[in-house]
Amino acid sequence: MATSRGRGSGARAAFRVQGEAAYVLHRYDWSESSLILDLFTHQHGRVAVVAKGAKRPYSQLRPVLLPFQRLVVGFSSREEEGGDVHTLKSAEWAGGAAMLTGAPLLTGFYLNELLMKLLARADPHPVLFSAYAETLPHLAAKDEQQVQSTLRAFELVLLRELGVLPQLDVATLTLAPVQPEARYRLHGEAGVVDAERQDAALAGRTLQVLQQALDAGSLDMLRATCATALPELRTALRQLLHYHVGSPQLRTRQMMVDVQRLLDGPSLLKR
């Protein structure tokens, strides 16, 4: 990946990026022939770009600019165009897993909505980018427990990368190590606190192992630990995410509720 800045006639210089790994998070119609894309990139974080002519039938970009497909992109902006929305210059498929379909597709859109709502523009998170790339193939697993464990692990990495996940093996208010047999809950402001009887409680031992997995940077270890406490983690992390998103209901989760009313089989609401 190469980034360069040329001299501009005004206060903002030209900005060019080449060979950047990226995923499409969302796309908006900009005109009859063009799109505005929200990209999650490896080195530049969340970036908005204009894909001129991408909706035309003969455009080489049209079959490439799909969600959940790893891309290699190039984009640039000139001083007179402003720095918030760049111009997409190139995009190529970088290989990887097949396109998500069915329930995994909805789950993937849930991840994208989290990133759209919680990541600031131009705020790089290469560790989170790698976790996202590693997470996507696991969403198509036939084992529902594996999918749920994958989601909880990604949510933990996301919260940690944003700097809003408390140190899980320490009681936040007292700074005392959590006790393996004690029960705790995650609070948006107070961090790790003692659980009341009615709370969705997490065992201190679980919190300790989760922290070890986060410190080791091991998604495999994190997924395995999440699998041991899925109901409690799902409730705790959902409350924590909604606190930081500032909304009681994500659009994709409401969509899962609506779809579940029409479908039989494993409940999407468990995700």
C-alpha positions as a printed Julia matrix, in Angstrom:
271×3 Matrix{Float64}:
   0.0     0.0     0.0
   1.37    3.4    -0.97
   0.21    6.81    0.2
   1.4    10.1    -1.23
   0.58   13.76   -0.81
   1.26   16.26   -3.54
   1.44   20.04   -3.32
  -1.93   21.75   -3.5
  -2.73   25.35   -4.39
  -4.71   25.78   -1.16
  -4.5    24.66    2.44
  -5.09   20.97    1.67
  -2.67   18.99   -0.48
  -3.59   16.24   -2.92
  -3.98   12.82   -1.31
  -3.41    9.52   -3.11
  -3.53    5.92   -1.94
  -2.68    2.83   -3.99
  -2.86   -0.9    -3.27
  -4.94   -0.55   -0.09
  -6.78   -3.59    1.31
 -10.47   -2.75    1.85
 -14.01   -4.02    2.33
 -17.25   -2.31    1.3
 -19.35   -1.56    4.38
 -22.17    0.31    2.68
 -23.07    1.88   -0.65
 -25.32    4.82   -1.52
 -26.66    6.04   -4.84
 -24.98    9.31   -5.76
 -26.34    9.87   -9.23
 -27.85    7.81  -12.03
 -24.44    6.31  -12.76
 -22.3     6.65   -9.62
 -22.07    5.43   -6.02
 -20.71    6.66   -2.74
 -19.06    3.84   -0.82
 -18.15    3.53    2.82
 -14.95    1.45    2.88
 -13.19   -0.19    5.8
  -9.5    -0.07    4.91
  -6.45   -1.59    6.52
  -4.3     1.51    6.89
  -6.8     4.39    6.73
  -9.79    3.07    8.68
 -13.26    3.99    7.47
 -13.13    6.02    4.26
 -15.83    7.46    2.0
 -15.19    7.35   -1.76
 -17.09    8.23   -4.91
 -17.14    5.43   -7.49
 -17.9     7.37  -10.66
 -19.79    5.44  -13.3
 -19.92    2.28  -11.15
 -23.63    1.72  -11.84
 -23.21    1.64  -15.62
 -23.72   -1.84  -17.13
 -20.26   -1.89  -18.72
 -18.38   -0.55  -15.69
 -15.51   -2.79  -14.56
 -16.19   -1.66  -10.99
 -19.82   -2.8   -10.91
 -19.21   -6.55  -10.26
 -16.36   -5.84   -7.83
 -17.85   -3.38   -5.35
 -19.7    -5.92   -3.22
 -19.82   -6.28    0.58
 -17.77   -8.96    2.37
 -15.32   -9.3    -0.53
 -11.69   -8.37    0.11
 -10.59   -5.71   -2.36
  -7.43   -3.87   -3.29
  -8.32   -0.25   -3.99
  -6.79    3.05   -4.97
  -8.33    6.42   -4.2
  -7.38   10.08   -4.18
  -8.72   13.54   -3.48
  -7.82   17.03   -4.62
  -7.89   20.1    -2.45
 -10.84   21.61   -4.3
 -12.88   18.42   -3.85
 -12.48   18.45   -0.09
 -10.93   15.79    2.11
 -13.95   13.92    3.48
 -14.98   12.1     0.31
 -12.27   10.72   -1.95
 -12.46    9.53   -5.55
 -12.13    5.81   -6.17
  -9.5     5.26   -8.85
  -9.3     1.46   -8.92
 -10.71   -1.65   -7.24
  -9.84   -5.29   -7.77
 -11.07   -8.46   -6.09
  -8.35   -9.84   -3.82
  -9.73  -13.37   -3.52
 -11.22  -15.06   -0.5
 -14.39  -16.81    0.56
 -17.59  -16.92   -1.45
 -20.25  -14.23   -1.01
 -22.35  -14.6     2.14
 -25.98  -15.6     1.64
 -29.04  -16.25    3.82
 -28.64  -15.86    7.59
 -24.84  -15.28    7.34
 -25.55  -12.33    5.04
 -27.72  -10.66    7.68
 -25.09  -11.38   10.32
 -22.43   -9.8     8.11
 -24.55   -6.68    7.73
 -24.81   -6.57   11.53
 -20.99   -6.38   11.74
 -20.95   -3.67    9.09
 -23.54   -1.63   10.95
 -21.44   -1.8    14.12
 -18.39   -0.55   12.23
 -20.38    2.22   10.55
 -21.82    3.46   13.84
 -18.77    3.1    16.06
 -15.74    3.88   13.88
 -14.8     7.47   13.17
 -13.67    8.33    9.66
  -9.93    8.17    8.91
  -9.18    6.39   12.21
  -6.96    3.38   11.37
  -7.55    0.08   13.17
  -5.36   -2.55   11.46
  -5.91   -5.1    14.26
  -9.69   -4.72   13.92
  -9.41   -4.95   10.13
  -7.58   -8.28   10.45
 -10.17   -9.52   12.95
 -12.98   -8.55   10.56
 -11.3   -10.38    7.67
 -10.8   -13.49    9.82
 -14.36  -13.35   11.15
 -16.26  -13.23    7.84
 -15.61  -16.86    6.71
 -16.74  -18.19   10.11
 -20.17  -16.58    9.69
 -21.08  -19.26    7.14
 -20.39  -22.13    9.57
 -23.2   -24.67    9.94
 -22.64  -24.87   13.69
 -24.74  -22.11   15.26
 -22.63  -22.12   18.42
 -19.52  -21.48   16.32
 -21.21  -18.51   14.64
 -22.28  -17.03   17.97
 -18.8   -17.52   19.44
 -17.32  -15.78   16.39
 -19.66  -12.81   16.82
 -18.92  -12.42   20.53
 -15.17  -12.58   19.87
 -15.41   -9.87   17.2
 -17.52   -7.65   19.46
 -14.88   -7.93   22.17
 -12.08   -7.0    19.78
 -14.14   -4.1    18.43
 -14.82   -2.69   21.9
 -11.19   -3.08   22.89
  -9.9    -1.38   19.74
 -12.27    1.51   20.39
 -10.83    1.86   23.89
 -14.16    1.32   25.66
 -13.73   -2.26   26.89
 -12.65   -2.33   30.55
  -9.8    -4.52   31.76
 -11.8    -7.7    32.2
  -9.7    -9.33   34.93
  -9.87   -6.3    37.26
 -12.86   -4.93   39.18
 -12.92   -1.39   37.81
 -14.0     0.54   40.91
 -11.66   -1.18   43.39
  -8.82   -2.17   41.01
  -8.83   -5.57   42.71
  -8.34   -8.72   40.58
 -11.6   -10.48   39.81
 -12.2   -13.64   41.79
 -12.64  -16.83   39.73
 -15.77  -17.96   41.57
 -17.38  -14.52   41.89
 -19.92  -13.14   39.43
 -19.59   -9.82   37.58
 -21.33   -7.73   34.98
 -20.11   -5.22   32.39
 -21.36   -1.67   32.86
 -21.04    1.06   30.22
 -19.62    3.6    32.67
 -18.52    1.65   35.75
 -16.76   -1.18   33.87
 -16.47   -4.57   35.61
 -18.69   -4.51   38.72
 -20.14   -7.05   41.12
 -23.29   -8.62   39.73
 -26.64   -8.43   41.42
 -28.71  -11.6    41.52
 -30.91  -10.52   38.61
 -28.04   -9.47   36.35
 -26.66  -11.43   33.4
 -23.54  -12.4    35.32
 -20.16  -13.54   34.04
 -17.89  -15.73   36.13
 -14.6   -14.17   37.17
 -12.78  -17.17   35.69
 -14.38  -16.48   32.3
 -13.35  -12.83   32.43
  -9.78  -13.81   33.27
  -9.47  -16.15   30.28
 -11.12  -13.63   27.96
  -8.55  -11.03   29.0
  -5.72  -13.5    28.43
  -7.0   -14.21   24.92
  -7.31  -10.49   24.15
  -3.79   -9.83   25.42
  -2.45  -12.72   23.33
  -4.23  -11.43   20.23
  -5.67  -14.9    19.61
  -9.11  -14.97   17.99
  -9.14  -18.77   18.19
  -8.63  -18.64   21.95
 -11.17  -15.85   22.26
 -13.8   -17.79   20.3
 -13.2   -20.92   22.37
 -13.67  -18.99   25.62
 -16.79  -17.22   24.34
 -18.31  -20.62   23.57
 -18.29  -21.47   27.29
 -20.52  -18.53   28.27
 -22.58  -17.6    25.22
 -25.92  -16.61   26.83
 -24.25  -14.39   29.44
 -21.83  -12.83   26.97
 -24.53  -12.15   24.4
 -26.58  -10.17   26.92
 -23.6    -8.37   28.46
 -22.04   -7.33   25.15
 -25.35   -6.33   23.61
 -25.98   -3.95   26.51
 -22.44   -2.57   26.27
 -22.65   -2.06   22.51
 -26.04   -0.37   22.69
 -24.68    1.95   25.37
 -21.84    3.12   23.12
 -23.91    3.17   19.93
 -26.51    5.25   21.72
 -29.42    3.26   20.32
 -31.54    0.53   21.92
 -31.96   -1.33   18.62
 -29.7    -1.75   15.6
 -31.4    -1.81   12.2
 -29.93   -5.18   11.27
 -31.08   -6.73   14.54
 -34.62   -5.47   13.92
 -34.37   -6.97   10.45
 -33.42  -10.31   12.04
 -36.52  -10.07   14.23
 -38.7    -9.47   11.18
 -37.1   -12.25    9.13
 -37.34  -14.73   11.99
 -41.1   -14.32   11.98
 -41.11  -15.7     8.45
 -38.52  -18.47    8.78
 -38.2   -21.8    10.53
 -34.93  -23.17   11.86
 -32.16  -21.77   14.1
 -33.16  -18.47   15.6
 -31.36  -15.44   14.16
 -32.14  -13.61   17.38
 -29.49  -15.68   19.2
 -26.92  -13.81   17.17
